[in-house]
Amino acid sequence: MTQREKTLNQISLFFQDEKTTPEIITKCDSIAEEHKKKSQNAMISGKRNYPHGYSGKINVWKDYFSKEHLDDYNIVINKFLNSYPNASLLLDICPEILNHNFD
């Protein structure tokens, strides 16, 4: 994140109604750095496989979804679209979210 301190302050203001302390920002930076090192090591060792890390393969989700998973996904998406008043806005932005298939 390019504006991590601003983002952390916004989160803190939302949850606690006060800005993030310098100590918390330092702790968050430490956690992020540790995660970065683990991710880099996992990529080097070849242990970073989807869904635990993006492989770069196009349509990789098809390797993990069965026909039943896909049917369940489409049912949930359709229920959401039929029950949420502004769902059409989502379809305007991301029309491919509806009725995925293996084709």
CNS distance restraints for C-alpha pairs under 8 A (distance, minus, plus):
assign (resid   3 and name CA) (resid   7 and name CA) 6.25 0.50 0.50
assign (resid   4 and name CA) (resid   8 and name CA) 5.98 0.50 0.50
assign (resid   5 and name CA) (resid   9 and name CA) 6.08 0.50 0.50
assign (resid   5 and name CA) (resid  25 and name CA) 6.88 0.50 0.50
assign (resid   6 and name CA) (resid  10 and name CA) 6.25 0.50 0.50
assign (resid   7 and name CA) (resid  11 and name CA) 6.29 0.50 0.50
assign (resid   8 and name CA) (resid  12 and name CA) 6.08 0.50 0.50
assign (resid   8 and name CA) (resid  20 and name CA) 6.47 0.50 0.50
assign (resid   8 and name CA) (resid  25 and name CA) 7.50 0.50 0.50
assign (resid   9 and name CA) (resid  13 and name CA) 5.94 0.50 0.50
assign (resid   9 and name CA) (resid  18 and name CA) 7.77 0.50 0.50
assign (resid   9 and name CA) (resid  19 and name CA) 4.94 0.50 0.50
assign (resid   9 and name CA) (resid  20 and name CA) 5.07 0.50 0.50
assign (resid  10 and name CA) (resid  14 and name CA) 6.15 0.50 0.50
assign (resid  10 and name CA) (resid  19 and name CA) 7.44 0.50 0.50
assign (resid  11 and name CA) (resid  15 and name CA) 6.28 0.50 0.50
assign (resid  12 and name CA) (resid  16 and name CA) 5.44 0.50 0.50
assign (resid  12 and name CA) (resid  17 and name CA) 6.59 0.50 0.50
assign (resid  12 and name CA) (resid  18 and name CA) 6.06 0.50 0.50
assign (resid  12 and name CA) (resid  19 and name CA) 5.63 0.50 0.50
assign (resid  12 and name CA) (resid  20 and name CA) 5.65 0.50 0.50
assign (resid  13 and name CA) (resid  17 and name CA) 4.12 0.50 0.50
assign (resid  13 and name CA) (resid  18 and name CA) 4.69 0.50 0.50
assign (resid  13 and name CA) (resid  19 and name CA) 5.54 0.50 0.50
assign (resid  13 and name CA) (resid  20 and name CA) 7.71 0.50 0.50
assign (resid  20 and name CA) (resid  24 and name CA) 6.37 0.50 0.50
assign (resid  20 and name CA) (resid  25 and name CA) 6.81 0.50 0.50
assign (resid  21 and name CA) (resid  25 and name CA) 6.45 0.50 0.50
assign (resid  22 and name CA) (resid  26 and name CA) 6.14 0.50 0.50
assign (resid  23 and name CA) (resid  27 and name CA) 6.18 0.50 0.50
assign (resid  24 and name CA) (resid  28 and name CA) 6.07 0.50 0.50
assign (resid  25 and name CA) (resid  29 and name CA) 6.13 0.50 0.50
assign (resid  26 and name CA) (resid  30 and name CA) 6.19 0.50 0.50
assign (resid  27 and name CA) (resid  31 and name CA) 6.24 0.50 0.50
assign (resid  28 and name CA) (resid  32 and name CA) 6.09 0.50 0.50
assign (resid  29 and name CA) (resid  33 and name CA) 6.07 0.50 0.50
assign (resid  30 and name CA) (resid  34 and name CA) 6.19 0.50 0.50
assign (resid  31 and name CA) (resid  35 and name CA) 6.20 0.50 0.50
assign (resid  32 and name CA) (resid  36 and name CA) 6.10 0.50 0.50
assign (resid  33 and name CA) (resid  37 and name CA) 6.26 0.50 0.50
assign (resid  34 and name CA) (resid  38 and name CA) 6.28 0.50 0.50
assign (resid  35 and name CA) (resid  39 and name CA) 6.08 0.50 0.50
assign (resid  36 and name CA) (resid  40 and name CA) 6.12 0.50 0.50
assign (resid  37 and name CA) (resid  41 and name CA) 6.11 0.50 0.50
assign (resid  38 and name CA) (resid  42 and name CA) 6.04 0.50 0.50
assign (resid  39 and name CA) (resid  43 and name CA) 6.16 0.50 0.50
assign (resid  39 and name CA) (resid  48 and name CA) 7.41 0.50 0.50
assign (resid  40 and name CA) (resid  44 and name CA) 6.20 0.50 0.50
assign (resid  41 and name CA) (resid  45 and name CA) 6.10 0.50 0.50
assign (resid  42 and name CA) (resid  46 and name CA) 5.97 0.50 0.50
assign (resid  42 and name CA) (resid  47 and name CA) 4.99 0.50 0.50
assign (resid  42 and name CA) (resid  48 and name CA) 5.10 0.50 0.50
assign (resid  43 and name CA) (resid  47 and name CA) 6.20 0.50 0.50
assign (resid  43 and name CA) (resid  48 and name CA) 5.28 0.50 0.50
assign (resid  48 and name CA) (resid  52 and name CA) 6.11 0.50 0.50
assign (resid  48 and name CA) (resid  53 and name CA) 5.26 0.50 0.50
assign (resid  48 and name CA) (resid  54 and name CA) 7.77 0.50 0.50
assign (resid  48 and name CA) (resid  55 and name CA) 7.79 0.50 0.50
assign (resid  49 and name CA) (resid  53 and name CA) 5.30 0.50 0.50
assign (resid  49 and name CA) (resid  54 and name CA) 6.86 0.50 0.50
assign (resid  49 and name CA) (resid  55 and name CA) 6.26 0.50 0.50
assign (resid  50 and name CA) (resid  54 and name CA) 5.37 0.50 0.50
assign (resid  50 and name CA) (resid  55 and name CA) 5.85 0.50 0.50
assign (resid  50 and name CA) (resid  60 and name CA) 7.96 0.50 0.50
assign (resid  55 and name CA) (resid  60 and name CA) 7.90 0.50 0.50
assign (resid  60 and name CA) (resid  64 and name CA) 7.42 0.50 0.50
assign (resid  61 and name CA) (resid  65 and name CA) 6.17 0.50 0.50
assign (resid  62 and name CA) (resid  66 and name CA) 7.69 0.50 0.50
assign (resid  62 and name CA) (resid 102 and name CA) 6.89 0.50 0.50
assign (resid  65 and name CA) (resid  69 and name CA) 5.44 0.50 0.50
assign (resid  65 and name CA) (resid  70 and name CA) 6.21 0.50 0.50
assign (resid  66 and name CA) (resid  70 and name CA) 6.28 0.50 0.50
assign (resid  67 and name CA) (resid  71 and name CA) 6.18 0.50 0.50
assign (resid  68 and name CA) (resid  72 and name CA) 6.17 0.50 0.50
assign (resid  69 and name CA) (resid  73 and name CA) 6.08 0.50 0.50
assign (resid  70 and name CA) (resid  74 and name CA) 6.21 0.50 0.50
assign (resid  70 and name CA) (resid 100 and name CA) 7.11 0.50 0.50
assign (resid  70 and name CA) (resid 101 and name CA) 7.03 0.50 0.50
assign (resid  71 and name CA) (resid  75 and name CA) 6.23 0.50 0.50
assign (resid  72 and name CA) (resid  76 and name CA) 6.23 0.50 0.50
assign (resid  73 and name CA) (resid  77 and name CA) 6.16 0.50 0.50
assign (resid  74 and name CA) (resid  78 and name CA) 6.02 0.50 0.50
assign (resid  74 and name CA) (resid  98 and name CA) 6.80 0.50 0.50
assign (resid  74 and name CA) (resid  99 and name CA) 5.53 0.50 0.50
assign (resid  74 and name CA) (resid 100 and name CA) 6.84 0.50 0.50
assign (resid  75 and name CA) (resid  79 and name CA) 6.16 0.50 0.50
assign (resid  76 and name CA) (resid  80 and name CA) 6.16 0.50 0.50
assign (resid  77 and name CA) (resid  81 and name CA) 6.11 0.50 0.50
assign (resid  77 and name CA) (resid  97 and name CA) 7.71 0.50 0.50
assign (resid  77 and name CA) (resid  98 and name CA) 6.77 0.50 0.50
assign (resid  78 and name CA) (resid  82 and name CA) 6.05 0.50 0.50
assign (resid  78 and name CA) (resid  98 and name CA) 7.35 0.50 0.50
assign (resid  79 and name CA) (resid  83 and name CA) 6.09 0.50 0.50
assign (resid  80 and name CA) (resid  84 and name CA) 5.81 0.50 0.50
assign (resid  80 and name CA) (resid  87 and name CA) 7.48 0.50 0.50
assign (resid  81 and name CA) (resid  85 and name CA) 7.94 0.50 0.50
assign (resid  81 and name CA) (resid  87 and name CA) 5.08 0.50 0.50
assign (resid  81 and name CA) (resid  88 and name CA) 7.27 0.50 0.50
assign (resid  82 and name CA) (resid  87 and name CA) 7.57 0.50 0.50
assign (resid  86 and name CA) (resid  90 and name CA) 7.52 0.50 0.50
assign (resid  87 and name CA) (resid  91 and name CA) 6.69 0.50 0.50
assign (resid  88 and name CA) (resid  92 and name CA) 6.25 0.50 0.50
assign (resid  89 and name CA) (resid  93 and name CA) 6.56 0.50 0.50
assign (resid  90 and name CA) (resid  94 and name CA) 5.84 0.50 0.50
assign (resid  90 and name CA) (resid  95 and name CA) 7.41 0.50 0.50
assign (resid  91 and name CA) (resid  95 and name CA) 4.42 0.50 0.50
assign (resid  91 and name CA) (resid  96 and name CA) 7.74 0.50 0.50
assign (resid  91 and name CA) (resid  97 and name CA) 7.29 0.50 0.50
assign (resid  91 and name CA) (resid  98 and name CA) 7.85 0.50 0.50
assign (resid  96 and name CA) (resid 100 and name CA) 7.15 0.50 0.50
